[in-house]
Amino acid sequence: MTREPMTLESYDLLTEEFKYLLEVEKPKTAQEKLVAAAQGDRSENADYHAAKEKLRFIDKRLFFLDSMIQKAQIIDPSLFNHDRVSFGSSVSVLNINSQKQEHYTICGVVESEPEIGLISMNSPLAKAMLTKEVDDDFYVKLPNETKHYEILSIEYKDIYSLKKNKRTKTDFAFH
């Protein structure tokens, strides 16, 4: 089984969502389905079909969450030295091709938000950066080009505090 690295905060959020969907949302939706079914002909009963579809989405999400929880490898990046790029490292790089400075933080799949620089350890860029030190250069082969980078700095920043899309209980429910 492939392990999925993540912070404790992300793991706790996954388990909280799993528990909420299993204990609150799924029973509530199953009850809605029963009430709708009692109204008569199911073939043209929009409430019944909506509840049935909602249960299907909940079950798919539960399956995904369970899979991620089972594969979770909880890592505390604050314990690392960060003199080399590793999980939780915030890295400033110089894109040699464009001469522009870019910033990335290496995180797990469930934490990634590439649009703000939180990139998964599985991304080609993160894989190329891992174990590199300041002043090291590296190449990333992409489908249409190869990019050349130099590492300018490596530091630790709390992954969860960098996130823009923080899920809460209101996000767990299917509307």
VOKEBA-245184 format. One record per residue (C-alpha): residue number from 1; residue in one letter; x, y, z. Coordinates in nm, 3 decimals, decimal comma. Layout:
N
<num:NUM	residuo:a	x:X	y:Y	z:Z>
...
***
This chain:
175
<num:1	residuo:m	x:0,000	y:0,000	z:0,000>
<num:2	residuo:t	x:0,130	y:0,341	z:-0,095>
<num:3	residuo:r	x:0,157	y:0,572	z:0,203>
<num:4	residuo:e	x:0,013	y:0,924	z:0,186>
<num:5	residuo:p	x:0,219	y:1,176	z:0,386>
<num:6	residuo:m	x:0,017	y:1,443	z:0,567>
<num:7	residuo:t	x:0,025	y:1,660	z:0,875>
<num:8	residuo:l	x:-0,163	y:1,571	z:1,191>
<num:9	residuo:e	x:-0,406	y:1,860	z:1,126>
<num:10	residuo:s	x:-0,498	y:1,717	z:0,786>
<num:11	residuo:y	x:-0,537	y:1,366	z:0,926>
<num:12	residuo:d	x:-0,764	y:1,497	z:1,204>
<num:13	residuo:l	x:-0,975	y:1,684	z:0,948>
<num:14	residuo:l	x:-1,014	y:1,371	z:0,734>
<num:15	residuo:t	x:-1,125	y:1,163	z:1,033>
<num:16	residuo:e	x:-1,362	y:1,439	z:1,150>
<num:17	residuo:e	x:-1,525	y:1,454	z:0,806>
<num:18	residuo:f	x:-1,547	y:1,074	z:0,788>
<num:19	residuo:k	x:-1,715	y:1,056	z:1,126>
<num:20	residuo:y	x:-1,957	y:1,340	z:1,043>
<num:21	residuo:l	x:-2,062	y:1,186	z:0,710>
<num:22	residuo:l	x:-2,103	y:0,840	z:0,862>
<num:23	residuo:e	x:-2,283	y:0,940	z:1,181>
<num:24	residuo:v	x:-2,479	y:1,251	z:1,079>
<num:25	residuo:e	x:-2,511	y:1,310	z:0,707>
<num:26	residuo:k	x:-2,566	y:0,951	z:0,586>
<num:27	residuo:p	x:-2,840	y:0,863	z:0,842>
<num:28	residuo:k	x:-3,014	y:1,196	z:0,778>
<num:29	residuo:t	x:-3,012	y:1,138	z:0,403>
<num:30	residuo:a	x:-3,126	y:0,775	z:0,443>
<num:31	residuo:q	x:-3,423	y:0,905	z:0,644>
<num:32	residuo:e	x:-3,499	y:1,162	z:0,371>
<num:33	residuo:k	x:-3,498	y:0,876	z:0,119>
<num:34	residuo:l	x:-3,742	y:0,673	z:0,332>
<num:35	residuo:v	x:-3,978	y:0,968	z:0,371>
<num:36	residuo:a	x:-3,967	y:1,035	z:-0,004>
<num:37	residuo:a	x:-4,024	y:0,666	z:-0,083>
<num:38	residuo:a	x:-4,335	y:0,665	z:0,136>
<num:39	residuo:q	x:-4,488	y:0,934	z:-0,086>
<num:40	residuo:g	x:-4,573	y:0,684	z:-0,356>
<num:41	residuo:d	x:-4,453	y:0,619	z:-0,710>
<num:42	residuo:r	x:-4,073	y:0,627	z:-0,704>
<num:43	residuo:s	x:-4,028	y:0,652	z:-1,080>
<num:44	residuo:e	x:-4,131	y:1,019	z:-1,085>
<num:45	residuo:n	x:-4,042	y:1,112	z:-0,727>
<num:46	residuo:a	x:-3,774	y:1,382	z:-0,747>
<num:47	residuo:d	x:-3,713	y:1,386	z:-0,370>
<num:48	residuo:y	x:-3,653	y:1,010	z:-0,368>
<num:49	residuo:h	x:-3,408	y:1,028	z:-0,660>
<num:50	residuo:a	x:-3,228	y:1,329	z:-0,508>
<num:51	residuo:a	x:-3,183	y:1,149	z:-0,175>
<num:52	residuo:k	x:-3,067	y:0,833	z:-0,354>
<num:53	residuo:e	x:-2,810	y:1,033	z:-0,554>
<num:54	residuo:k	x:-2,696	y:1,217	z:-0,240>
<num:55	residuo:l	x:-2,640	y:0,882	z:-0,064>
<num:56	residuo:r	x:-2,431	y:0,768	z:-0,360>
<num:57	residuo:f	x:-2,211	y:1,082	z:-0,331>
<num:58	residuo:i	x:-2,177	y:1,033	z:0,045>
<num:59	residuo:d	x:-2,071	y:0,671	z:-0,003>
<num:60	residuo:k	x:-1,812	y:0,770	z:-0,264>
<num:61	residuo:r	x:-1,670	y:1,036	z:-0,033>
<num:62	residuo:l	x:-1,664	y:0,792	z:0,260>
<num:63	residuo:f	x:-1,475	y:0,541	z:0,045>
<num:64	residuo:f	x:-1,218	y:0,807	z:-0,052>
<num:65	residuo:l	x:-1,177	y:0,932	z:0,306>
<num:66	residuo:d	x:-1,139	y:0,579	z:0,441>
<num:67	residuo:s	x:-0,873	y:0,506	z:0,180>
<num:68	residuo:m	x:-0,677	y:0,822	z:0,267>
<num:69	residuo:i	x:-0,704	y:0,753	z:0,641>
<num:70	residuo:q	x:-0,581	y:0,395	z:0,594>
<num:71	residuo:k	x:-0,283	y:0,512	z:0,385>
<num:72	residuo:a	x:-0,200	y:0,811	z:0,605>
<num:73	residuo:q	x:0,159	y:0,861	z:0,712>
<num:74	residuo:i	x:0,146	y:1,139	z:0,969>
<num:75	residuo:i	x:0,455	y:1,358	z:0,956>
<num:76	residuo:d	x:0,547	y:1,652	z:1,175>
<num:77	residuo:p	x:0,765	y:1,866	z:0,946>
<num:78	residuo:s	x:0,858	y:2,100	z:1,231>
<num:79	residuo:l	x:1,089	y:1,824	z:1,358>
<num:80	residuo:f	x:1,302	y:1,829	z:1,040>
<num:81	residuo:n	x:1,616	y:2,038	z:1,002>
<num:82	residuo:h	x:1,515	y:2,178	z:0,658>
<num:83	residuo:d	x:1,874	y:2,231	z:0,549>
<num:84	residuo:r	x:1,767	y:2,002	z:0,263>
<num:85	residuo:v	x:1,427	y:2,007	z:0,091>
<num:86	residuo:s	x:1,187	y:1,765	z:0,259>
<num:87	residuo:f	x:0,819	y:1,731	z:0,349>
<num:88	residuo:g	x:0,704	y:2,066	z:0,489>
<num:89	residuo:s	x:0,989	y:2,269	z:0,341>
<num:90	residuo:s	x:0,904	y:2,610	z:0,202>
<num:91	residuo:v	x:1,142	y:2,665	z:-0,086>
<num:92	residuo:s	x:1,230	y:2,976	z:-0,284>
<num:93	residuo:v	x:1,367	y:2,894	z:-0,626>
<num:94	residuo:l	x:1,490	y:3,090	z:-0,923>
<num:95	residuo:n	x:1,341	y:2,976	z:-1,250>
<num:96	residuo:i	x:1,653	y:3,000	z:-1,466>
<num:97	residuo:n	x:1,446	y:3,000	z:-1,788>
<num:98	residuo:s	x:1,236	y:3,306	z:-1,691>
<num:99	residuo:q	x:1,469	y:3,459	z:-1,428>
<num:100	residuo:k	x:1,169	y:3,482	z:-1,192>
<num:101	residuo:q	x:1,165	y:3,383	z:-0,828>
<num:102	residuo:e	x:0,900	y:3,125	z:-0,728>
<num:103	residuo:h	x:0,792	y:2,990	z:-0,388>
<num:104	residuo:y	x:0,666	y:2,640	z:-0,308>
<num:105	residuo:t	x:0,587	y:2,437	z:0,002>
<num:106	residuo:i	x:0,610	y:2,058	z:-0,016>
<num:107	residuo:c	x:0,302	y:1,889	z:0,132>
<num:108	residuo:g	x:0,075	y:1,587	z:0,097>
<num:109	residuo:v	x:-0,192	y:1,530	z:-0,167>
<num:110	residuo:v	x:-0,481	y:1,623	z:0,066>
<num:111	residuo:e	x:-0,309	y:1,948	z:0,163>
<num:112	residuo:s	x:-0,198	y:2,063	z:-0,180>
<num:113	residuo:e	x:-0,320	y:2,387	z:-0,332>
<num:114	residuo:p	x:-0,092	y:2,435	z:-0,635>
<num:115	residuo:e	x:-0,245	y:2,772	z:-0,718>
<num:116	residuo:i	x:-0,086	y:2,917	z:-0,401>
<num:117	residuo:g	x:0,235	y:2,712	z:-0,410>
<num:118	residuo:l	x:0,138	y:2,420	z:-0,184>
<num:119	residuo:i	x:0,255	y:2,132	z:-0,402>
<num:120	residuo:s	x:0,219	y:1,760	z:-0,346>
<num:121	residuo:m	x:0,527	y:1,549	z:-0,285>
<num:122	residuo:n	x:0,409	y:1,349	z:-0,588>
<num:123	residuo:s	x:0,440	y:1,644	z:-0,829>
<num:124	residuo:p	x:0,733	y:1,643	z:-1,072>
<num:125	residuo:l	x:0,862	y:1,972	z:-0,927>
<num:126	residuo:a	x:0,855	y:1,846	z:-0,567>
<num:127	residuo:k	x:1,020	y:1,517	z:-0,663>
<num:128	residuo:a	x:1,300	y:1,708	z:-0,837>
<num:129	residuo:m	x:1,352	y:1,936	z:-0,535>
<num:130	residuo:l	x:1,358	y:1,671	z:-0,261>
<num:131	residuo:t	x:1,694	y:1,638	z:-0,080>
<num:132	residuo:k	x:1,840	y:1,941	z:-0,261>
<num:133	residuo:e	x:2,021	y:2,217	z:-0,068>
<num:134	residuo:v	x:2,054	y:2,594	z:-0,111>
<num:135	residuo:d	x:2,246	y:2,682	z:-0,430>
<num:136	residuo:d	x:2,172	y:2,340	z:-0,588>
<num:137	residuo:d	x:2,023	y:2,352	z:-0,932>
<num:138	residuo:f	x:1,791	y:2,094	z:-1,086>
<num:139	residuo:y	x:1,580	y:2,026	z:-1,392>
<num:140	residuo:v	x:1,214	y:1,934	z:-1,421>
<num:141	residuo:k	x:1,111	y:1,754	z:-1,737>
<num:142	residuo:l	x:0,758	y:1,847	z:-1,838>
<num:143	residuo:p	x:0,562	y:1,727	z:-2,144>
<num:144	residuo:n	x:0,643	y:2,035	z:-2,356>
<num:145	residuo:e	x:0,964	y:2,164	z:-2,198>
<num:146	residuo:t	x:1,236	y:2,114	z:-1,943>
<num:147	residuo:k	x:1,262	y:2,378	z:-1,671>
<num:148	residuo:h	x:1,583	y:2,469	z:-1,492>
<num:149	residuo:y	x:1,577	y:2,593	z:-1,130>
<num:150	residuo:e	x:1,817	y:2,698	z:-0,857>
<num:151	residuo:i	x:1,731	y:2,676	z:-0,488>
<num:152	residuo:l	x:1,764	y:3,014	z:-0,318>
<num:153	residuo:s	x:1,637	y:2,933	z:0,032>
<num:154	residuo:i	x:1,475	y:2,657	z:0,238>
<num:155	residuo:e	x:1,276	y:2,716	z:0,556>
<num:156	residuo:y	x:0,993	y:2,569	z:0,756>
<num:157	residuo:k	x:0,645	y:2,723	z:0,749>
<num:158	residuo:d	x:0,344	y:2,550	z:0,898>
<num:159	residuo:i	x:0,157	y:2,393	z:0,604>
<num:160	residuo:y	x:-0,189	y:2,429	z:0,757>
<num:161	residuo:s	x:-0,141	y:2,800	z:0,826>
<num:162	residuo:l	x:-0,055	y:2,856	z:0,458>
<num:163	residuo:k	x:-0,374	y:2,694	z:0,329>
<num:164	residuo:k	x:-0,644	y:2,917	z:0,182>
<num:165	residuo:n	x:-0,910	y:2,644	z:0,148>
<num:166	residuo:k	x:-0,961	y:2,522	z:0,503>
<num:167	residuo:r	x:-1,253	y:2,279	z:0,524>
<num:168	residuo:t	x:-1,494	y:2,300	z:0,817>
<num:169	residuo:k	x:-1,805	y:2,104	z:0,919>
<num:170	residuo:t	x:-2,021	y:2,322	z:0,696>
<num:171	residuo:d	x:-1,812	y:2,199	z:0,400>
<num:172	residuo:f	x:-1,866	y:1,833	z:0,494>
<num:173	residuo:a	x:-2,239	y:1,832	z:0,421>
<num:174	residuo:f	x:-2,379	y:1,761	z:0,074>
<num:175	residuo:h	x:-2,629	y:2,031	z:-0,018>
***
